[in-house]
Amino acid sequence: MNCIHCIICNPSYGNNPYIRTTEMALKLSDKIGGKVSVIVPHVYGERQKRILEEEFGNDPRIVLDEEFGSILRSIFFDGASYADFLRQWLTSVDDVSAKAAALLNKKYDIVCEISRSPLLNLGITPAFYNSWTRTSVILERAMQEPAIVIDHALLSRAMEKFRTLESRYAMHLISVPGTVDPQKGDEPIPLSASVPPSDDEGVKPGVYVTVSGIPDVGSLQGIADCIGLKIYASDSAKIKGSVHALPGILARSEITAHIARAGWGAIGTSLATETPLIVPEYQSGEDPEIYFNIRRIEELGLGIAFRNQTKSDLLEQIEKLRPRIAAYKKELIQRFGSMDGAQIAAEKMEKYLQDHA
């Protein structure tokens, strides 16, 4: 029996997708009014609960659905081999999508779906697509890059499958900056990055490490150790010698650099706090998006890849980035009126719902 009037979040793997879809859904819920819950797949256990509370407090509208999370987790990339992930995804996506859709339609009275680089076709109407670019575009461009050694036939099959999935969405909200510029038919929005406040006192000069949803953190540890300053981290249990801190600490002048995987959650937080980003180089087997993200942040002057620079070289490069980051952020605010991409997205989605009521 459908009993909860809600917005369904359909995120990809990692922390950023479920955070950003939740944020957009909450802001759309504010605009719709009434009691509209936000259904979030519960994928990452207690850590996910903690992160959502840090971001949004104990908002009673957020419902973590463990059944939905278990279904979605079965199709996630585990960080080992992206080629193996694509093979598994192509084999199982239709069945897993149908299973998730049946569960959600049975449990909820659905207003709409908000996705973030989605892997599942939930069949919900209307549905809104949000990402840093369409996955099909990334896979198409991956076939043109010698550094990405994934079988082209596999990339091509996956590209066509993602293109079909993406075509069902009523609106494609693409972040700026993103992996590539928005394409024809996309709705550009500023890259959203909410930064929880930090009440840390006695902060010493140091670096901040963001531990994402991908398990391997060895490369992040190596960069932090190379710089040799005090280490603050989002998950101190995974970074040796670190102290736990919320991302808001990045806004403090004592934090020299942000160390993270080249995902758009970390990039957005660095941009919002005007903190230079240092990322590991792309490794064979990774998601091709990371390859293009690294190229993008270096083109825009938002960050650099670690290529075994010395500490002095790294610090010199970091200082050169600071004015470029501030200038680019100013350009985005002038273009969009704010850096609140989630709010702008909610306004566009609300208008669509009103126009198609």
Secondary structure, DSSP 8 states (H G I E B T S, - for coil): ---EEEEEEEE-SSHHHHHHHHHHHHHHHHHH-SS-EEEEE--SHHHHHHHHHHHH-S-TTEEEEHHHHHHHHTTS--SS-HHHHHHHHHHHHHHHHHHHHHHHHHHEEEEEEEEES-------SSEEEEESS-HHHHHHHHTT-TT--S-HHHHHHHHHHHHHHHHT-SEEEEEES-SS---TT-EEEE-----------S--SEEEE---SSS--HHHHHHHHHH-SEEEES-TTTSTTEEE--GGGGGSTTEEEEE--S-HHHHHHHHHHT--EEEE---TTS-HHHHHHHHHHHHHTSEEEESS--HHHHHHHHHHHHHHHHHHHHHHHHHHSSS-HHHHHHHHHHHHHHHT-
